[in-house]
Amino acid sequence: MAKLNIKNAIGEKTKQALNNSYITSEQIKQNIQILEELRGFIPSPTDDELNQLEQNIIKNGCKDALLLWETTQGVVNGASITPNAPAYILVDGHNRYRICTARNINFNVQLMPFLSLKEVKDYMIDLQLGRRNLTPQQTSYFRGLRYNLEKTEKGKYDRNDHKSQSGTYGENDEEKHNSHFGTYDKNSLSTSEKLAKEYKVGRNTILRDAEFAAGLDKLDNDLKNAVLSGEIKIGKADIQKLAKTKRTELIGSTEKLEDILTEKGTTLSVKDKPKARVEETKKMLVRAFEKIRISSDIKTKDVDKLIEWAEKLKQLI
């Protein structure tokens, strides 16, 4: 019987463990999933910021690990035929992920075991609010989004019943709170007070933020991010008025937004509209092109969006 070489055995086990760890890491990277509803929580950088990020990663590599939610397919998709299969959902690092995959640049991942999608969303909101480069619009949006998510979780919030200046949230509630923007039940008041204290703002600010977030969530991601970044300037009051509309189809242009608000007897506040629309369309066209340029998984809808904005620009000029 051959004598066991302990040193060689340990070496083989170590090598095997390292190889298994590497394979597991690579398997995770190959199975990263992006949920559109979470991608909407990430403010899109401007074109200059995106180009700068790309150049930094090309030069220095991707230094910060991408954050992934380690869960199962059944949790993120109730209709999955493999509900117990692992799922790795991208939580933070969407822009870095697109650049790295498009440029074949290595990146690290960090797994995070959240208990629910709601917990992931709360984490993402707090992560965004903790960043220093947010615009006032973005800050307002994330505070309002946090409020709306908490109300939805409790089953007390219905954005279709919300009254903006002339309408009402929870019209049949027993105990109400009157604010500048409408009527809120007792539970709504407690939530707004809690968040107002947490974010060190007034309670009515939180309630107005909630309207703003509800209105913005009626825009598609591209238009919403362009508004939040300030690339497209639409009055906050105009966005808030969308909160009470019953539309389910996402709005993809200021022209469509104006049509909807006009139906409500409101004129969209965009200064120098013809010129503003040309600039808006140019920016959205560039954004659509950049999305395709750095994407490793081009979808038909992305190409359709590029063509749509190109056609709009052609009509305007």
C-alpha positions as CSV (number, residue, x, y, z in Angstrom):
1,M,0.0,0.0,0.0
2,A,1.5,3.3,-1.1
3,K,2.3,5.8,1.6
4,L,0.1,8.8,1.6
5,N,1.9,12.0,0.8
6,I,0.2,14.5,3.2
7,K,1.8,17.5,1.6
8,N,0.7,16.6,-1.9
9,A,-2.8,15.7,-0.7
10,I,-3.2,19.1,1.0
11,G,-1.9,20.8,-2.1
12,E,-4.4,19.0,-4.3
13,K,-7.3,19.8,-2.0
14,T,-6.3,23.4,-1.9
15,K,-6.0,23.6,-5.7
16,Q,-9.3,21.9,-6.1
17,A,-11.0,24.3,-3.7
18,L,-9.6,27.3,-5.5
19,N,-10.7,25.9,-8.8
20,N,-14.2,25.2,-7.5
21,S,-14.3,28.8,-6.0
22,Y,-13.3,30.2,-9.4
23,I,-15.8,28.1,-11.3
24,T,-18.6,29.2,-8.9
25,S,-17.6,32.8,-9.3
26,E,-17.6,32.6,-13.0
27,Q,-20.9,30.7,-13.1
28,I,-22.5,33.5,-11.0
29,K,-21.2,36.1,-13.4
30,Q,-22.6,34.2,-16.4
31,N,-26.0,34.1,-14.7
32,I,-26.5,37.7,-13.5
33,Q,-30.1,38.8,-14.1
34,I,-31.3,42.4,-14.4
35,L,-34.8,43.2,-13.3
36,E,-36.3,46.2,-15.1
37,E,-38.2,47.4,-12.0
38,L,-34.9,47.6,-10.1
39,R,-33.0,49.1,-13.0
40,G,-35.4,52.0,-12.7
41,F,-34.1,52.7,-9.2
42,I,-30.7,53.6,-10.7
43,P,-30.4,57.2,-12.0
44,S,-28.8,57.2,-15.5
45,P,-25.6,59.2,-15.7
46,T,-25.3,61.9,-18.3
47,D,-23.5,61.0,-21.5
48,D,-20.3,62.7,-20.2
49,E,-20.5,60.9,-16.9
50,L,-21.0,57.6,-18.7
51,N,-18.1,58.2,-21.0
52,Q,-15.9,59.1,-18.1
53,L,-16.9,56.0,-16.2
54,E,-16.1,53.9,-19.3
55,Q,-12.6,55.5,-19.7
56,N,-11.9,55.0,-16.0
57,I,-12.8,51.3,-16.1
58,I,-10.7,50.8,-19.3
59,K,-7.7,52.4,-17.7
60,N,-8.0,51.2,-14.1
61,G,-10.3,48.2,-14.2
62,C,-13.5,47.8,-12.3
63,K,-12.4,48.3,-8.7
64,D,-15.8,48.2,-6.9
65,A,-17.6,44.9,-6.7
66,L,-21.1,44.6,-8.3
67,L,-23.7,43.8,-5.6
68,L,-26.0,40.8,-6.3
69,W,-29.1,39.6,-4.6
70,E,-28.6,35.8,-4.1
71,T,-32.1,34.3,-4.2
72,T,-34.1,31.7,-6.2
73,Q,-36.0,31.9,-9.5
74,G,-39.3,31.3,-7.7
75,V,-38.9,34.4,-5.6
76,V,-38.3,36.7,-8.6
77,N,-40.7,34.9,-11.0
78,G,-43.7,33.1,-9.6
79,A,-44.2,31.4,-12.9
80,S,-40.7,30.0,-13.1
81,I,-40.6,26.3,-14.1
82,T,-37.4,26.0,-12.0
83,P,-38.4,27.8,-8.8
84,N,-35.6,26.4,-6.7
85,A,-32.8,27.3,-9.1
86,P,-30.4,30.0,-8.0
87,A,-30.9,33.5,-9.2
88,Y,-28.4,36.4,-9.0
89,I,-30.1,39.7,-9.4
90,L,-28.0,42.8,-10.0
91,V,-28.6,45.4,-7.3
92,D,-25.9,47.9,-7.7
93,G,-23.4,48.4,-10.6
94,H,-25.7,48.4,-13.7
95,N,-23.6,50.8,-15.6
96,R,-20.3,49.1,-14.6
97,Y,-21.8,45.8,-15.6
98,R,-22.8,46.9,-19.1
99,I,-19.3,48.5,-19.7
100,C,-17.4,45.5,-18.4
101,T,-19.4,42.9,-20.4
102,A,-19.2,45.0,-23.5
103,R,-15.4,45.5,-23.1
104,N,-14.7,42.0,-21.7
105,I,-13.3,43.5,-18.5
106,N,-13.1,41.4,-15.4
107,F,-15.2,42.4,-12.4
108,N,-15.8,41.1,-8.9
109,V,-19.2,40.4,-7.3
110,Q,-20.5,40.5,-3.8
111,L,-23.5,38.4,-2.8
112,M,-26.2,39.8,-0.5
113,P,-29.0,37.6,1.0
114,F,-32.0,39.9,1.1
115,L,-35.2,38.4,2.4
116,S,-37.5,40.0,-0.2
117,L,-37.8,42.2,-3.2
118,K,-39.1,45.0,-0.9
119,E,-36.0,44.8,1.2
120,V,-33.8,45.1,-2.0
121,K,-35.7,48.2,-3.0
122,D,-35.4,49.8,0.4
123,Y,-31.6,49.1,0.3
124,M,-31.3,50.6,-3.2
125,I,-33.2,53.7,-2.2
126,D,-31.0,54.2,0.9
127,L,-27.9,53.6,-1.2
128,Q,-28.9,56.3,-3.7
129,L,-29.9,58.8,-1.0
130,G,-26.5,58.3,0.6
131,R,-24.7,59.5,-2.5
132,R,-23.6,63.2,-2.7
133,N,-24.1,63.8,-6.4
134,L,-27.9,63.6,-6.5
135,T,-29.9,66.4,-8.0
136,P,-32.7,67.9,-5.9
137,Q,-35.2,66.1,-8.3
138,Q,-33.5,62.8,-7.7
139,T,-33.5,63.3,-3.9
140,S,-37.2,64.2,-4.0
141,Y,-38.0,61.1,-6.2
142,F,-36.2,58.6,-3.9
143,R,-37.8,60.0,-0.7
144,G,-41.2,59.8,-2.4
145,L,-40.5,56.4,-3.7
146,R,-39.6,55.2,-0.3
147,Y,-42.9,56.6,1.1
148,N,-44.9,55.0,-1.7
149,L,-43.3,51.6,-1.3
150,E,-44.1,51.6,2.4
151,K,-47.7,52.5,1.8
152,T,-48.0,49.8,-0.9
153,E,-46.5,47.3,1.5
154,K,-49.1,48.1,4.1
155,G,-51.9,47.9,1.5
156,K,-53.1,51.4,2.3
157,Y,-51.7,53.4,-0.7
158,D,-53.5,53.7,-4.1
159,R,-51.9,56.3,-6.3
160,N,-55.1,56.3,-8.5
161,D,-57.1,57.7,-5.6
162,H,-54.6,60.5,-4.9
163,K,-55.8,64.0,-5.1
164,S,-53.3,66.6,-6.3
165,Q,-54.5,70.0,-5.2
166,S,-58.1,69.0,-6.3
167,G,-58.2,65.3,-5.4
168,T,-58.0,62.9,-2.5
169,Y,-56.0,60.0,-1.2
170,G,-58.1,57.6,1.0
171,E,-61.3,59.6,0.7
172,N,-63.2,57.1,2.9
173,D,-60.7,56.8,5.7
174,E,-62.0,57.5,9.2
175,E,-59.2,59.8,10.3
176,K,-57.6,62.2,7.9
177,H,-54.8,64.7,7.6
178,N,-55.1,67.8,5.3
179,S,-52.0,69.0,3.5
180,H,-51.5,71.4,0.7
181,F,-51.8,68.6,-1.8
182,G,-54.8,66.7,-0.5
183,T,-56.1,64.5,2.3
184,Y,-54.2,61.6,3.9
185,D,-55.3,59.0,6.5
186,K,-53.8,58.6,9.9
187,N,-51.6,55.8,8.8
188,S,-50.3,57.9,6.0
189,L,-49.5,60.7,8.5
190,S,-47.4,58.4,10.7
191,T,-45.4,57.2,7.7
192,S,-44.8,60.8,6.5
193,E,-43.7,61.8,10.0
194,K,-41.3,58.9,10.3
195,L,-39.7,59.6,7.0
196,A,-39.7,63.4,7.6
197,K,-37.7,62.8,10.8
198,E,-35.4,60.3,9.1
199,Y,-34.6,62.7,6.2
200,K,-34.8,65.9,8.3
201,V,-37.4,67.6,6.1
202,G,-41.0,68.7,6.7
203,R,-43.8,66.2,6.6
204,N,-45.5,68.0,3.7
205,T,-42.3,67.7,1.8
206,I,-42.5,63.9,2.0
207,L,-46.1,64.0,0.9
208,R,-45.3,66.1,-2.1
209,D,-42.3,63.9,-2.9
210,A,-44.7,61.0,-2.9
211,E,-46.8,62.7,-5.6
212,F,-43.7,63.5,-7.6
213,A,-42.5,59.9,-7.5
214,A,-45.9,58.5,-8.4
215,G,-46.0,60.9,-11.4
216,L,-42.5,60.0,-12.5
217,D,-43.3,56.3,-12.4
218,K,-45.8,56.9,-15.2
219,L,-42.9,57.8,-17.5
220,D,-40.7,55.2,-19.1
221,N,-37.2,54.7,-17.7
222,D,-35.5,56.8,-20.4
223,L,-37.7,59.8,-20.1
224,K,-37.8,59.5,-16.3
225,N,-34.0,59.4,-16.0
226,A,-33.7,62.3,-18.4
227,V,-36.1,64.4,-16.2
228,L,-34.3,63.4,-13.0
229,S,-30.8,64.2,-14.4
230,G,-32.1,67.6,-15.6
231,E,-31.4,66.9,-19.3
232,I,-35.1,67.5,-19.9
233,K,-36.6,70.2,-17.9
234,I,-40.3,69.6,-17.0
235,G,-41.9,71.4,-14.1
236,K,-42.3,69.4,-10.9
237,A,-45.9,70.5,-10.6
238,D,-46.6,68.9,-14.1
239,I,-45.1,65.6,-13.0
240,Q,-47.1,65.7,-9.7
241,K,-50.3,66.1,-11.7
242,L,-49.7,62.7,-13.3
243,A,-50.1,61.0,-10.0
244,K,-53.9,61.1,-10.2
245,T,-54.2,59.9,-13.8
246,K,-55.4,56.4,-14.4
247,R,-53.0,55.6,-17.3
248,T,-51.2,52.3,-17.2
249,E,-49.2,52.7,-20.4
250,L,-45.8,54.4,-19.7
251,I,-45.3,57.8,-21.3
252,G,-42.2,58.0,-23.5
253,S,-42.1,61.6,-24.7
254,T,-42.9,65.2,-23.6
255,E,-45.3,65.4,-26.6
256,K,-47.4,62.5,-25.2
257,L,-47.1,64.0,-21.7
258,E,-48.4,67.3,-22.9
259,D,-51.3,65.6,-24.6
260,I,-52.3,63.9,-21.4
261,L,-52.0,67.0,-19.3
262,T,-53.9,69.0,-21.9
263,E,-56.8,66.6,-21.4
264,K,-56.8,67.6,-17.8
265,G,-56.9,71.3,-18.7
266,T,-53.2,71.9,-18.0
267,T,-50.4,73.1,-20.3
268,L,-47.0,71.5,-20.0
269,S,-44.5,74.0,-18.7
270,V,-41.6,73.6,-21.1
271,K,-40.0,76.9,-22.0
272,D,-39.4,77.6,-25.7
273,K,-41.1,74.3,-26.7
274,P,-39.9,73.8,-30.3
275,K,-36.2,74.4,-29.4
276,A,-36.6,72.4,-26.2
277,R,-38.1,69.5,-28.1
278,V,-35.2,69.4,-30.6
279,E,-32.7,69.4,-27.7
280,E,-34.7,66.8,-25.8
281,T,-34.9,64.5,-28.8
282,K,-31.2,64.8,-29.6
283,K,-30.3,63.9,-26.0
284,M,-32.7,60.9,-26.0
285,L,-31.3,59.8,-29.4
286,V,-27.8,59.9,-28.0
287,R,-28.9,58.1,-24.9
288,A,-30.6,55.3,-26.9
289,F,-27.4,55.0,-29.0
290,E,-25.1,54.8,-26.0
291,K,-27.3,52.1,-24.5
292,I,-26.9,50.0,-27.5
293,R,-23.2,50.8,-27.9
294,I,-22.2,49.5,-24.5
295,S,-24.7,46.7,-24.2
296,S,-23.7,43.1,-24.5
297,D,-27.3,42.0,-24.9
298,I,-29.0,44.2,-27.5
299,K,-32.8,43.8,-27.5
300,T,-35.2,44.6,-30.4
301,K,-37.0,47.2,-28.2
302,D,-33.7,49.1,-27.8
303,V,-33.2,49.3,-31.5
304,D,-36.9,50.3,-31.9
305,K,-36.3,53.1,-29.4
306,L,-33.3,54.4,-31.3
307,I,-35.3,54.4,-34.5
308,E,-38.2,56.1,-32.8
309,W,-36.1,59.0,-31.5
310,A,-34.3,59.3,-34.9
311,E,-37.7,59.6,-36.6
312,K,-38.8,62.2,-34.1
313,L,-35.7,64.3,-34.7
314,K,-36.1,64.1,-38.4
315,Q,-39.7,65.5,-38.1
316,L,-38.5,68.3,-35.9
317,I,-35.7,69.5,-38.2
